[in-house]
Amino acid sequence: MKFELKSPENERASIQVPSEIAHLSKPFNGVLCSQEGDEYEVTNNIIDILGKDPSFSSVASYTNHWKLTAHIYEDIWRKRSLSLLTGEDFPIEKEHELLIEWTAPKEGGLYLDLGCSTALYGRALKAAQKKADIVALDFSMQMLEEARLKAEADETDLFFVRADGKEMPFFSKTFDGIVMGGTLNELTDEMKVLYDARRVLKEDGKLFMMHLIKSDAWYGRLLQESMGLGGLKFWTKKESNKLFEQAGFGIEEQITRGIVCFTLLKVQ
């Protein structure tokens, strides 16, 4: 399918994205232009809407721009993290099963992996529904480059966009579903991102999210407080649900395991 972006220079102007950009077996390089003539570089299939590095407001956001962080994120940390954080055997395959069950990607649907890191969720969606289209968005070029390598190795075709989650380059009511794994805790302005996610989601769309909640144990709280110095945020389940409701979402499904919370949100 052809994919369309909204120009950050003129909100009424569109940027037509050819389907070939998602075909990762063939490198795509060049420039995309909006109807108003503003230009955006495409490097090795990654569309760069930002054009320059954003300002870093926390250590957590800064380290996401390290090539080493991108390289070890999935293989060293992400595949083991949920078993550590839930206190039970929780392999990544189990997380993927829940993602697919709750998201139920449909043929011809368009889905967004928001704050994608290495596009772990986006690749899983595409594997489950080959006839859906997936857009993977992150503000870190290093993460997107690693995501592209992994997607090509998996023979998974995705659209990659480098942009800010607070001001996403998409028109309203674009996506059938949005998925976000672990990103909420790293955001500096979580409400802006949630509001924009609500804007670009269709009226019957769903948002699947995995995030970490405050620990009940004193030693867990102490650790999370120290992590907060690096820019990570934690809420109780009640506090996080209030954030979702303020952004215009209702809770359709929710389970917690240890300090890990899985939530399926619907548009209110």
GIUR-V392687 format. One line per field, one symbol per residue. ss: DSSP state (@ for helix, = for strand, . for the rest). psi: psi as a letter, one per 20 degrees, with the letter a starting at -180 (. if undefined). burial: + if it has 24 or more other ideal C-beta (glycine too) atoms within 12 Angstrom, else -. A space follows every 50 residues. Layout:
ss->???
psi->???
burial->???
//
This chain:
ss->..====.......====.@@@@.......=====....=====..===.. ........@@@@@...@@@@@@@@@@@@@@@@@@@@.....@@@@@@@@@ @@@......=====.....@@@@@@@@@....======..@@@@@@@@@@ @@@.....====............=======..@@@...@@@@@@@@@@@ =============....@@@@@@@@@@@......=.@@@@@@@@@@..== =======..========.
psi->qqqpqppihoiipqopoqhhhiniioppqbpqqrhiiqqpqooljopohg hrprqpirhghghijphgghhigghgghiighhghhjromrhhhghgggg ghhmpqpirpqpoplhdjkggghgghhhnhjrpppppriohgghgggggh gghilppqppporpihmplqqqlhqhqpqooihgiiqhmhhgggghghgi prhjrqopqprprqqhqhhghgghhhhhhiiqqqqrhgghhhgghhikqq pgqpqqocjppppoqqp.
burial->--++++++-----++-+---++-+---+---+-+-----+-+-+++++++ ---+-----++-+++---++--++---+--++--++---+-+--++-+++ -++++---+++++++++++++++++++++--+++++++++++++++++++ ++---+++++++++++++++---+++++++++++++++-++-++++++++ ++--+++++++++++--------+-------++++-+--++-++--+-+- ++-++++++++++++++-
//
